[in-house]
Amino acid sequence: MFFSHSVKEGDSASLLKFLEVGLLILHSYDRVKYADVVLLFLAKIYAILTEKLAFEPLQNTYFNNSGKAGRNVLLTLRMDHLNNLLTIALKQLASQITEASAQRNSKSLSTL
């Protein structure tokens, strides 16, 4: 079997193996456009980037706040949520807003 071990979330090596198999499947079903995109991504991972930098695009895509399986959120969506919360917090300050209070509110959002 292809995955003989259990796959943890954020397991970059298993994701790379999946992409390699996906590339073969896409090519065999004549999905050349998608196969080219996967091949270009794998070429960047293996040929251009160093080993340390190669796993960063795979690991820095999702955020898991709870630590439980299946509760991942895209980092871009998390940043959108944080920006929305900051906007609401700054509107609550109304006329009492200062640069120091805005900085204090923005720093406290990451702990929420």
DRENLORO-61104 format. One line per field, with one value per atom (N, C-alpha, C, O, CB): residue in one letter; residue number from 1; x, y, z negated. Coordinates in Angstrom, 3 decimals. Each point is the difference from the previous one (the first is absolute). Glycine has a CB too. Layout:
rest	[A	...]
nr	[NUM	...]
u	[X	...]
v	[Y	...]
w	[Z	...]
//
This chain:
rest	[M	M	M	M	M	F	F	F	F	F	F	F	F	F	F	S	S	S	S	S	H	H	H	H	H	S	S	S	S	S	V	V	V	V	V	K	K	K	K	K	E	E	E	E	E	G	G	G	G	G	D	D	D	D	D	S	S	S	S	S	A	A	A	A	A	S	S	S	S	S	L	L	L	L	L	L	L	L	L	L	K	K	K	K	K	F	F	F	F	F	L	L	L	L	L	E	E	E	E	E	V	V	V	V	V	G	G	G	G	G	L	L	L	L	L	L	L	L	L	L	I	I	I	I	I	L	L	L	L	L	H	H	H	H	H	S	S	S	S	S	Y	Y	Y	Y	Y	D	D	D	D	D	R	R	R	R	R	V	V	V	V	V	K	K	K	K	K	Y	Y	Y	Y	Y	A	A	A	A	A	D	D	D	D	D	V	V	V	V	V	V	V	V	V	V	L	L	L	L	L	L	L	L	L	L	F	F	F	F	F	L	L	L	L	L	A	A	A	A	A	K	K	K	K	K	I	I	I	I	I	Y	Y	Y	Y	Y	A	A	A	A	A	I	I	I	I	I	L	L	L	L	L	T	T	T	T	T	E	E	E	E	E	K	K	K	K	K	L	L	L	L	L	A	A	A	A	A	F	F	F	F	F	E	E	E	E	E	P	P	P	P	P	L	L	L	L	L	Q	Q	Q	Q	Q	N	N	N	N	N	T	T	T	T	T	Y	Y	Y	Y	Y	F	F	F	F	F	N	N	N	N	N	N	N	N	N	N	S	S	S	S	S	G	G	G	G	G	K	K	K	K	K	A	A	A	A	A	G	G	G	G	G	R	R	R	R	R	N	N	N	N	N	V	V	V	V	V	L	L	L	L	L	L	L	L	L	L	T	T	T	T	T	L	L	L	L	L	R	R	R	R	R	M	M	M	M	M	D	D	D	D	D	H	H	H	H	H	L	L	L	L	L	N	N	N	N	N	N	N	N	N	N	L	L	L	L	L	L	L	L	L	L	T	T	T	T	T	I	I	I	I	I	A	A	A	A	A	L	L	L	L	L	K	K	K	K	K	Q	Q	Q	Q	Q	L	L	L	L	L	A	A	A	A	A	S	S	S	S	S	Q	Q	Q	Q	Q	I	I	I	I	I	T	T	T	T	T	E	E	E	E	E	A	A	A	A	A	S	S	S	S	S	A	A	A	A	A	Q	Q	Q	Q	Q	R	R	R	R	R	N	N	N	N	N	S	S	S	S	S	K	K	K	K	K	S	S	S	S	S	L	L	L	L	L	S	S	S	S	S	T	T	T	T	T	L	L	L	L	L]
nr	[1	1	1	1	1	2	2	2	2	2	3	3	3	3	3	4	4	4	4	4	5	5	5	5	5	6	6	6	6	6	7	7	7	7	7	8	8	8	8	8	9	9	9	9	9	10	10	10	10	10	11	11	11	11	11	12	12	12	12	12	13	13	13	13	13	14	14	14	14	14	15	15	15	15	15	16	16	16	16	16	17	17	17	17	17	18	18	18	18	18	19	19	19	19	19	20	20	20	20	20	21	21	21	21	21	22	22	22	22	22	23	23	23	23	23	24	24	24	24	24	25	25	25	25	25	26	26	26	26	26	27	27	27	27	27	28	28	28	28	28	29	29	29	29	29	30	30	30	30	30	31	31	31	31	31	32	32	32	32	32	33	33	33	33	33	34	34	34	34	34	35	35	35	35	35	36	36	36	36	36	37	37	37	37	37	38	38	38	38	38	39	39	39	39	39	40	40	40	40	40	41	41	41	41	41	42	42	42	42	42	43	43	43	43	43	44	44	44	44	44	45	45	45	45	45	46	46	46	46	46	47	47	47	47	47	48	48	48	48	48	49	49	49	49	49	50	50	50	50	50	51	51	51	51	51	52	52	52	52	52	53	53	53	53	53	54	54	54	54	54	55	55	55	55	55	56	56	56	56	56	57	57	57	57	57	58	58	58	58	58	59	59	59	59	59	60	60	60	60	60	61	61	61	61	61	62	62	62	62	62	63	63	63	63	63	64	64	64	64	64	65	65	65	65	65	66	66	66	66	66	67	67	67	67	67	68	68	68	68	68	69	69	69	69	69	70	70	70	70	70	71	71	71	71	71	72	72	72	72	72	73	73	73	73	73	74	74	74	74	74	75	75	75	75	75	76	76	76	76	76	77	77	77	77	77	78	78	78	78	78	79	79	79	79	79	80	80	80	80	80	81	81	81	81	81	82	82	82	82	82	83	83	83	83	83	84	84	84	84	84	85	85	85	85	85	86	86	86	86	86	87	87	87	87	87	88	88	88	88	88	89	89	89	89	89	90	90	90	90	90	91	91	91	91	91	92	92	92	92	92	93	93	93	93	93	94	94	94	94	94	95	95	95	95	95	96	96	96	96	96	97	97	97	97	97	98	98	98	98	98	99	99	99	99	99	100	100	100	100	100	101	101	101	101	101	102	102	102	102	102	103	103	103	103	103	104	104	104	104	104	105	105	105	105	105	106	106	106	106	106	107	107	107	107	107	108	108	108	108	108	109	109	109	109	109	110	110	110	110	110	111	111	111	111	111	112	112	112	112	112]
u	[0.841	-0.841	0.880	1.119	-2.952	1.338	0.796	0.296	1.155	-2.173	-0.014	0.200	-0.059	-1.079	0.073	2.163	0.018	0.014	-0.277	1.466	-0.870	-0.006	-1.121	-0.557	3.042	-2.796	-1.066	0.526	1.148	-2.187	0.188	0.394	-0.495	-1.194	1.135	0.990	-0.374	-0.246	0.495	0.851	-2.109	-0.219	1.315	0.751	-3.156	2.670	1.236	1.182	1.141	-2.030	0.651	1.071	0.424	-0.647	-0.228	1.950	0.416	0.469	-0.244	0.869	0.039	0.503	-1.154	0.075	1.962	-3.096	-1.155	-0.713	-0.515	0.257	0.224	-0.611	0.784	-0.589	-0.293	2.200	0.816	-0.219	-0.060	1.758	-1.818	-0.278	-1.364	-0.165	1.589	-2.394	-1.333	0.041	-0.668	-0.342	1.782	0.108	0.667	-0.372	0.491	0.869	0.652	-0.976	-0.026	2.213	-2.986	-0.998	-1.086	-0.464	0.928	-0.856	-0.997	0.476	-0.790	-0.022	2.100	0.567	-0.143	-0.361	1.981	-1.340	-0.134	-1.453	-0.286	2.290	-2.912	-1.426	-0.490	-0.705	0.355	0.714	-0.422	0.534	-0.712	0.658	1.304	0.586	-0.668	-0.209	2.378	-2.502	-0.615	-1.420	-0.468	1.866	-2.086	-1.341	0.002	-1.037	0.146	2.046	0.175	-0.453	-0.565	0.259	0.544	-0.238	1.335	0.601	-2.543	2.381	1.352	0.183	1.053	-0.922	-1.143	0.101	0.253	0.879	-2.416	0.774	0.163	1.292	0.647	-3.133	2.850	1.247	1.198	0.976	-2.048	1.000	1.086	0.130	1.111	-1.465	-0.762	0.035	0.633	0.829	-2.885	1.669	0.567	1.484	0.805	-3.047	2.604	1.405	0.842	1.111	-1.818	0.198	0.726	0.179	1.070	-1.979	-0.133	0.107	1.046	0.819	-3.223	2.385	0.989	1.406	0.958	-2.711	1.894	1.320	0.537	1.189	-1.789	-0.271	0.435	0.417	0.992	-2.526	0.770	0.290	1.328	0.829	-3.289	2.665	1.183	1.243	1.104	-2.657	1.408	1.176	0.456	1.200	-1.931	-0.190	0.377	0.276	1.007	-2.366	0.474	0.104	0.926	0.191	-2.487	2.870	0.775	-0.959	-1.213	3.037	-1.291	-0.875	-0.797	-1.163	2.784	-1.006	-0.698	-1.128	-1.103	3.214	-1.843	-1.010	-1.060	-1.092	2.810	-1.406	-0.934	-1.257	-1.073	3.011	-1.825	-1.153	-0.823	-1.103	2.377	-0.758	-0.737	-1.328	-0.991	3.160	-2.246	-1.312	-1.023	-1.203	2.368	-0.704	-0.919	-0.440	-1.150	2.230	-0.180	-0.323	-0.677	-0.778	2.707	-1.661	-0.531	-1.235	-0.136	2.426	-3.180	-1.222	-1.211	-0.943	1.962	-1.006	-1.159	0.343	1.161	-2.045	-0.150	0.128	-1.001	-1.171	1.937	-0.320	-0.869	0.028	0.966	-0.547	-1.476	-0.056	-0.297	0.502	-1.246	-0.062	-0.434	0.956	0.006	-2.336	3.128	0.885	-0.663	0.640	0.574	-2.497	-0.718	0.056	0.160	-1.669	1.375	0.058	-1.204	-1.115	2.370	-1.023	-1.071	-0.487	-1.023	0.389	1.312	-0.422	0.951	0.281	-1.310	1.517	0.937	-0.739	-1.095	2.715	-1.009	-0.527	1.131	1.148	-2.821	1.355	1.021	0.540	-0.754	-0.354	2.412	0.596	-0.571	-0.144	2.215	-2.399	-0.569	-1.372	-0.348	1.624	-2.058	-1.311	0.137	-0.789	-0.152	1.933	0.249	0.367	-0.474	1.231	0.086	0.370	-1.208	-0.124	2.438	-3.204	-1.226	-0.854	-0.569	0.623	-0.148	-0.763	0.625	-0.703	-0.004	2.041	0.677	-0.170	-0.184	1.840	-1.596	-0.199	-1.419	-0.210	1.919	-2.680	-1.388	-0.179	-0.678	-0.081	1.354	-0.085	0.666	-0.499	0.473	1.148	0.693	-0.849	-0.067	2.279	-2.853	-0.869	-1.139	-0.327	0.903	-1.177	-1.091	0.522	-0.655	-0.510	2.333	0.568	0.330	-0.216	1.146	-0.407	0.341	-1.245	0.015	2.097	-3.186	-1.252	-0.589	-0.656	0.236	0.650	-0.501	0.707	-0.565	0.014	1.806	0.732	-0.565	0.090	1.967	-2.630	-0.637	0.927	1.070	-3.302	1.854	0.768	1.213	0.852	-2.956	2.199	1.112	1.174	0.907	-2.548	1.631	1.050	1.297	0.016	-1.753	2.808	1.350	0.858	-0.419	0.158	1.437	0.886	0.403	0.126	0.712	-0.639	0.383	-1.127	0.251	1.245	-2.741	-1.111	-0.236	-0.373	-0.670	1.260	-0.131	1.068	-0.289	-0.685	2.196	1.080	-0.314	0.223	1.437	-2.179	-0.338	-1.094	0.066	0.575	-1.639	-1.069	0.508	-0.377	-1.251	2.475	0.495	0.888	-0.026	-0.093	0.909	0.850	-0.802	0.407	1.435	-2.982	-0.796	-0.835	-0.485	0.411	-0.101	-0.825	0.594	-0.739	-0.068	2.132	0.609	-0.208	0.088	1.614	-1.977	-0.218	-1.446	-0.303	2.158	-2.755	-1.415	-0.232	-1.135	0.511]
v	[-1.173	1.173	1.228	-0.031	-1.195	2.305	1.223	0.632	0.313	0.058	-0.175	0.568	-1.129	-0.369	2.596	-2.773	-1.104	0.497	-0.771	-0.614	2.660	0.551	1.024	0.463	-0.850	0.724	0.983	1.386	0.343	-1.746	2.180	1.317	1.041	0.085	-0.850	1.559	1.068	1.267	0.135	-1.172	1.957	1.270	0.757	0.039	0.034	0.518	0.733	-0.889	0.458	1.200	-2.917	-0.921	0.292	-0.447	-1.334	2.525	0.482	-1.116	0.048	2.082	-3.126	-1.081	-0.775	-0.369	0.200	-0.074	-0.704	0.835	-0.534	-0.680	2.528	0.884	-0.006	0.025	1.400	-1.458	-0.069	-1.310	-0.009	1.481	-2.586	-1.282	0.026	-0.528	-0.642	1.787	0.119	0.824	-0.343	0.152	1.268	0.831	-0.760	0.166	1.873	-2.876	-0.791	-0.991	-0.163	0.412	-0.909	-0.934	0.762	-0.446	-1.143	2.722	0.834	0.445	0.069	0.700	-0.466	0.381	-1.134	0.235	1.289	-2.747	-1.151	-0.220	-0.306	-0.732	1.192	-0.195	1.067	-0.308	-0.733	2.289	1.094	-0.212	0.220	1.350	-1.995	-0.222	-1.169	0.050	0.867	-1.964	-1.168	0.290	-0.655	-0.802	2.415	0.372	1.231	0.638	-1.620	1.317	1.109	1.338	0.819	-2.444	1.849	1.316	0.740	0.210	-1.087	1.262	0.521	1.326	0.245	-1.398	2.000	1.311	-0.153	0.663	0.311	-1.839	-0.202	-0.750	0.266	-0.270	-0.920	-0.734	0.946	-0.155	-1.930	3.062	0.975	0.852	0.311	-0.267	0.327	0.806	-0.792	0.530	0.721	-2.511	-0.842	-0.247	0.020	-1.117	0.865	-0.221	1.236	-0.119	-1.508	2.805	1.232	0.185	0.410	0.608	-1.318	0.100	-0.972	0.373	0.330	-1.943	-0.985	0.382	-0.238	-1.533	2.363	0.438	1.094	0.017	-0.606	1.501	1.042	-0.608	0.408	1.233	-2.610	-0.617	-0.751	0.163	-0.360	-0.620	-0.864	0.660	-0.245	-1.643	2.706	0.477	1.391	0.242	-1.639	2.297	1.392	0.330	0.632	-0.059	-0.996	0.367	-0.937	-1.152	2.093	-0.431	-0.862	-0.919	0.213	1.542	-2.763	-0.961	0.674	-0.337	-1.493	2.774	0.698	0.866	0.009	-0.013	0.729	0.871	-0.768	0.517	1.251	-2.997	-0.767	-0.388	-0.115	-0.744	0.655	-0.424	1.167	-0.211	-1.818	3.259	1.158	0.235	0.260	0.726	-1.063	0.217	-1.057	0.260	0.823	-2.260	-1.059	0.134	-0.293	-1.191	1.920	0.059	1.310	0.018	-1.518	2.582	1.303	0.367	1.141	-0.441	-1.640	0.255	0.038	0.752	-1.842	0.292	-0.137	0.371	-0.019	-1.772	2.126	0.323	-0.849	-0.073	2.450	-3.009	-0.827	0.568	-0.199	-1.878	2.776	0.662	-0.974	0.176	1.888	-3.083	-0.897	-1.172	-0.581	1.223	-0.997	-1.149	-1.316	-1.048	2.309	-1.234	-1.219	-0.249	0.929	-0.601	-1.585	-0.370	0.574	0.017	-2.127	2.570	0.481	1.396	0.414	-2.723	3.047	1.361	1.039	1.015	-1.893	0.628	0.911	1.132	-0.190	-1.695	3.062	1.183	0.557	0.040	0.475	-0.085	0.627	1.241	0.732	-1.612	1.122	1.165	1.298	0.964	-2.274	1.358	1.230	0.271	1.151	-1.513	-0.691	0.167	0.431	0.812	-2.542	1.195	0.412	1.474	0.722	-3.047	2.784	1.416	0.874	1.088	-1.702	0.160	0.752	0.114	1.058	-1.834	-0.307	0.027	0.968	0.769	-3.145	2.331	0.901	1.457	0.866	-2.669	2.088	1.372	0.473	1.156	-1.534	-0.515	0.341	0.288	0.962	-2.387	0.608	0.230	1.315	0.715	-3.187	2.789	1.255	1.194	0.996	-2.137	1.045	1.092	0.228	1.143	-1.667	-0.547	0.111	0.606	0.861	-2.858	1.554	0.517	1.486	0.757	-3.030	2.695	1.416	0.864	1.152	-1.822	0.141	0.754	0.177	1.005	-1.881	-0.096	0.104	1.090	0.569	-2.983	2.706	1.062	1.381	0.919	-2.355	1.583	1.240	1.198	0.029	-0.976	1.923	1.247	-0.139	0.889	0.374	-2.355	-0.190	-0.721	-0.457	0.402	-0.050	-0.754	0.805	1.181	-2.357	0.506	0.547	-1.066	-1.147	2.639	-1.107	-0.970	-1.094	-1.164	2.954	-1.422	-0.983	-1.006	-1.199	2.914	-1.225	-0.929	-0.901	-1.162	2.836	-1.141	-0.826	-1.089	-1.138	3.096	-1.627	-0.989	-1.065	-1.190	2.943	-1.316	-0.934	-0.968	-1.193	2.930	-1.227	-0.865	-0.985	-1.171	2.994	-1.364	-0.896	-1.096	-1.127	3.016	-1.580	-1.022	-1.011	-1.155	2.814	-1.236	-0.912	-0.965	-1.005	2.765	-1.475	-0.862	-1.391	-0.976	3.024	-2.145	-1.310	-0.959	-1.215	2.331	-0.587	-0.871	-0.450	-0.888	2.054	-0.577	-0.376	-1.405	-0.476	2.848]
w	[0.000	0.000	0.000	-0.513	-0.690	1.774	0.141	-1.349	-0.290	2.530	-3.082	-1.324	-1.019	-0.464	1.170	-1.052	-0.948	-1.440	-0.918	2.612	-1.906	-1.344	-0.125	0.995	-1.210	-1.017	-0.197	0.377	-0.283	-1.573	2.492	0.474	-0.985	-0.284	2.690	-2.929	-0.914	0.812	1.118	-3.010	1.325	0.666	0.054	-0.975	0.201	1.906	0.166	0.338	-0.056	-1.515	1.919	0.356	1.434	0.947	-2.544	1.752	1.313	0.918	1.205	-2.275	0.523	0.834	0.641	1.172	-2.641	0.707	0.557	1.047	0.982	-3.135	1.946	0.984	1.302	1.081	-2.929	1.754	1.216	0.741	1.229	-2.312	0.352	0.644	0.682	1.099	-2.808	1.050	0.581	1.283	0.976	-3.265	2.300	1.203	1.139	1.161	-2.602	1.111	1.041	0.625	1.220	-2.417	0.369	0.516	0.760	1.049	-2.962	1.383	0.680	1.366	0.941	-3.148	2.327	1.295	1.004	1.153	-2.308	0.731	0.892	0.406	1.158	-2.235	0.132	0.298	0.961	0.961	-3.214	2.007	0.891	1.410	0.980	-2.934	2.053	1.320	0.714	1.212	-2.048	0.093	0.632	0.490	0.931	-2.397	0.864	0.448	0.900	0.180	-2.274	2.658	0.948	-0.563	0.725	1.110	-3.096	-0.619	-0.022	-1.053	-0.391	2.633	0.172	-0.730	-0.588	2.798	-2.175	-0.643	-1.501	-0.550	2.297	-2.409	-1.428	-0.315	-1.013	0.768	1.106	-0.196	0.101	-0.734	1.667	-0.030	0.113	-1.256	-0.430	2.896	-3.048	-1.220	-1.142	-0.741	1.493	-0.894	-1.057	0.257	-0.931	0.582	1.601	0.341	-0.287	-0.517	2.274	-1.432	-0.289	-1.500	-0.450	2.545	-2.875	-1.452	-0.535	-0.840	0.719	0.600	-0.456	0.434	-0.736	0.836	1.091	0.453	-0.917	-0.320	2.695	-2.797	-0.929	-1.333	-0.604	1.722	-1.559	-1.291	0.035	-0.896	0.459	1.458	0.035	0.589	-0.486	0.680	0.822	0.717	-0.415	-0.122	1.995	-2.086	-0.194	-1.461	-0.316	2.307	-2.877	-1.405	-0.756	0.388	-0.276	-1.200	-0.876	-0.750	0.022	-0.261	-0.417	-0.688	-1.108	-0.221	0.748	-1.222	-1.076	0.558	-0.547	-0.817	2.448	0.591	0.775	0.238	-0.106	0.263	0.817	-0.775	0.592	0.714	-2.609	-0.776	-0.537	-0.504	-0.096	0.696	-0.504	0.702	-0.682	0.108	1.917	0.623	-0.389	0.029	1.863	-2.252	-0.387	-1.449	-0.328	1.998	-2.538	-1.418	-0.392	-0.954	0.528	1.125	-0.386	0.798	0.441	-1.066	0.814	0.745	-0.914	0.249	1.735	-3.034	-0.869	-1.432	-0.410	1.901	-2.236	-1.418	-0.773	0.372	0.139	-1.566	-0.823	-1.419	-0.737	2.182	-1.817	-1.293	-1.135	-1.110	2.270	-0.899	-1.069	-0.228	-1.085	1.626	0.451	-0.129	0.318	-0.082	-1.603	2.049	0.329	1.498	0.791	-2.767	2.352	1.413	0.747	-0.522	-0.067	1.793	0.849	-0.305	0.545	-0.327	-1.056	-0.351	0.586	-0.636	-1.475	3.305	0.641	0.701	0.531	-0.235	-0.302	0.669	0.849	-0.441	-1.438	3.096	0.833	-0.694	-0.642	2.726	-1.960	-0.645	0.538	-0.751	0.393	1.635	0.558	-0.595	-0.262	2.390	-2.343	-0.621	-1.453	-0.483	2.026	-2.241	-1.389	-0.054	-0.877	0.298	1.510	0.009	0.300	-0.563	1.292	0.145	0.269	-1.253	-0.271	2.647	-3.142	-1.251	-0.999	-0.656	1.044	-0.498	-0.933	0.412	-0.856	0.355	1.811	0.477	-0.292	-0.366	2.165	-1.637	-0.297	-1.491	-0.362	2.294	-2.797	-1.440	-0.393	-0.869	0.503	1.001	-0.304	0.410	-0.721	1.019	0.845	0.448	-0.983	-0.315	2.695	-2.863	-0.973	-1.306	-0.589	1.630	-1.493	-1.249	0.112	-0.946	0.455	1.646	0.168	0.103	-0.435	1.573	-0.574	0.047	-1.393	-0.272	2.575	-3.190	-1.369	-0.788	-0.934	1.009	0.311	-0.701	0.333	-0.813	0.841	1.149	0.468	-0.159	0.609	-1.212	-0.189	-0.097	-0.915	-0.024	0.436	-1.161	-0.931	0.648	-0.695	-1.170	3.172	0.681	0.036	0.346	1.049	-1.759	0.129	0.667	0.154	-2.220	2.450	0.628	-0.981	0.380	1.152	-2.779	-1.019	-0.244	-0.121	-0.953	1.003	-0.229	1.209	-0.155	-1.382	2.745	1.201	0.030	0.372	0.863	-1.618	-0.069	-1.049	0.225	0.502	-1.871	-1.080	0.448	-0.294	-1.414	2.414	0.499	1.042	-0.021	-0.430	1.355	1.055	-0.562	0.496	1.117	-2.644	-0.605	-0.806	-0.125	0.044	-0.469	-0.815	0.848	-0.520	-1.246	3.051	0.845	0.213	0.126	0.994	-1.081	0.262	-1.165	0.181	1.264	-2.645	-1.164	-0.112	-0.797	-0.368	1.941	-0.084	0.498	-0.001	0.293]
//
